[in-house]
């Protein structure tokens, strides 16, 4: 029987265990360990692990796959500790949100004969801990895979097969590229959410303002409820890329500020550009310039409701869903 050890039974680690158990492979035993005893008992009750263990050596001993699902900055110390106890031929993978440092630590510290295949399931919630874990969270998600240079082709295929078995989509990416990309589309949104919550909640008028905060504020502020330790580690291990994208956001906000102040036409163009870019992304058409051009104007009612320019694009998206040829470029 193959043994899979999960170190760290928070939201992602427990969800991984649940997803593996749902494959109903009777030839796999899943064991788990966490520094927080209640996490272990919760994961066990939920059926994410077959049994819990008391020590990390006991967890990884004879394990064919070791899944490290701990905060990123804890991984280096863990990689320093593991070599003495890992079985020859074992595969170590992780679920960390940054990859460049993690892969480098693995290449430096893990022993010969052990393959490291870095991973990052692009799924999650604003909550932390095992109580909100679910296998379905991983189903259909993109799962970044970043093998170390020393990883064997066979070990990479094992992790790819595991990712596919839990319903996720393997996506091979260079660790540095991964960190640059997720800094923009994952880590920056979190920082934006934090900044919004801090800026508004520090206002002397927050008590009354909070009574008016509705779905828009709730949606954008949701990410600020994420695990502070996890996101601190993400920022520290992806500092340069995140600072770059924060600077880019500041530039764009400053530009929007100027438009709000005295450039109504420019503001409308910026709003339409953002609406259009998001619509393309939602339709899976990102990168297709001009995809919304050359179609008939919207009807008078939609024009009155949304404004002619935005209403036209709104209707065009609906037409594209019914007739994909609308997107055809000459």
Long-range contacts (C-beta under 8 A, 24 or more apart in sequence): 1-27, 1-28, 1-29, 2-27, 2-28, 2-29, 2-64, 2-65, 3-28, 3-29, 3-30, 3-31, 3-62, 3-63, 3-64, 3-65, 4-28, 4-29, 4-30, 4-31, 4-63, 4-64, 4-65, 4-66, 4-67, 5-30, 5-31, 5-32, 5-33, 5-59, 5-60, 5-63, 5-65, 5-66, 5-67, 6-30, 6-31, 6-32, 6-33, 6-48, 6-49, 6-67, 6-69, 7-32, 7-33, 7-34, 7-56, 7-59, 7-60, 7-66, 7-67, 7-68, 7-69, 7-70, 7-78, 8-33, 8-34, 8-68, 8-69, 8-70, 9-33, 9-34, 9-36, 9-39, 9-40, 9-42, 9-43, 9-48, 9-49, 9-69, 9-130, 10-34, 10-39, 10-69, 10-128, 10-129, 10-130, 10-133, 10-227, 11-124, 11-125, 11-127, 11-128, 11-129, 11-130, 11-132, 11-133, 12-69, 12-95, 12-121, 12-123, 12-124, 12-133, 13-43, 13-67, 13-69, 13-95, 13-130, 13-133, 14-39, 14-42, 14-43, 14-46, 14-48, 14-130, 14-133, 15-48, 15-123, 15-133, 15-134, 15-135, 15-137, 15-138, 16-48, 16-67, 16-69, 16-95, 16-121, 16-138, 16-166, 17-43, 17-48, 17-49, 17-133, 18-46, 18-47, 18-48, 18-133, 18-134, 18-135, 19-135, 19-138, 19-139, 19-166, 19-167, 20-162, 20-165, 20-166, 21-47, 21-48, 21-49, 21-50, 21-135, 22-135, 22-166, 23-165, 23-166, 25-165, 31-59, 31-63, 32-59, 33-58, 33-59, 39-129, 39-130, 42-129, 42-130, 42-131, 43-130, 43-133, 46-130, 46-133, 48-130, 48-133, 56-81, 56-82, 56-85, 57-84, 57-85, 60-85, 60-86, 60-87, 60-90, 61-85, 61-87, 62-87, 63-87, 63-90, 64-89, 64-90, 64-91, 65-90, 65-91, 65-92, 65-93, 65-158, 65-159, 65-162, 66-90, 66-91, 66-92, 66-93, 67-93, 67-94, 67-95, 68-92, 68-93, 68-94, 68-95, 68-96, 69-94, 69-95, 71-227, 71-229, 71-230, 71-233, 72-96, 72-97, 72-98, 72-101, 72-102, 72-230, 72-233, 72-234, 72-236, 72-237, 73-232, 73-233, 73-236, 73-237, 74-233, 75-102, 75-105, 76-101, 76-105, 76-109, 79-105, 79-106, 79-108, 79-109, 79-110, 80-109, 82-109, 82-110, 83-109, 83-110, 83-111, 83-114, 86-110, 86-111, 86-114, 88-113, 88-114, 89-113, 89-114, 90-114, 90-115, 91-115, 91-116, 91-117, 91-155, 91-158, 91-159, 92-116, 92-117, 93-117, 93-118, 93-119, 93-159, 94-118, 94-119, 94-120, 95-119, 95-120, 95-121, 96-120, 97-182, 97-186, 97-187, 97-230, 97-234, 98-178, 98-179, 98-182, 98-233, 98-234, 98-237, 98-238, 99-144, 99-146, 99-175, 99-178, 99-179, 100-175, 100-176, 100-178, 100-179, 100-237, 100-238, 101-237, 102-175, 102-237, 103-146, 103-148, 103-175, 104-175, 106-148, 107-148, 107-149, 107-150, 110-148, 112-150, 115-147, 115-148, 115-150, 115-151, 115-152, 115-155, 115-156, 116-147, 116-148, 116-150, 116-151, 117-145, 117-146, 117-147, 117-148, 117-151, 117-155, 117-156, 117-158, 117-159, 118-144, 118-145, 118-146, 118-147, 118-148, 118-175, 119-143, 119-144, 119-145, 119-146, 119-159, 119-163, 120-144, 120-146, 120-178, 120-182, 121-168, 122-182, 122-186, 123-168, 126-222, 126-223, 126-224, 126-225, 126-226, 127-225, 128-226, 128-227, 128-230, 135-166, 135-167, 138-166, 138-167, 138-168, 139-166, 139-167, 139-168, 140-167, 140-168, 140-169, 141-168, 141-169, 142-168, 142-169, 142-171, 143-168, 143-169, 143-170, 143-171, 144-171, 144-172, 144-173, 144-178, 145-170, 145-171, 145-172, 145-173, 146-172, 146-173, 146-174, 146-175, 146-178, 147-172, 179-237, 179-238, 179-241, 180-241, 182-238, 183-238, 183-241, 183-242, 183-244, 183-245, 184-241, 184-245, 187-231, 187-234, 187-235, 187-238, 187-241, 187-242, 187-245, 188-242, 188-245, 188-246, 188-249, 189-223, 190-223, 190-224, 190-226, 190-231, 190-234, 191-235, 191-242, 191-246, 192-220, 192-223, 192-249, 193-220, 193-221, 193-222, 193-223, 193-224, 194-223, 194-224, 196-220, 196-221, 196-224, 197-221, 197-224, 268-307, 268-309, 271-310, 272-309, 272-310, 272-313, 275-310, 275-313, 276-313, 279-313, 279-317, 283-317, 283-320, 283-321, 285-320, 285-327, 288-327, 288-329, 290-329, 291-320, 291-327, 291-329, 292-316, 292-317, 295-319, 295-326
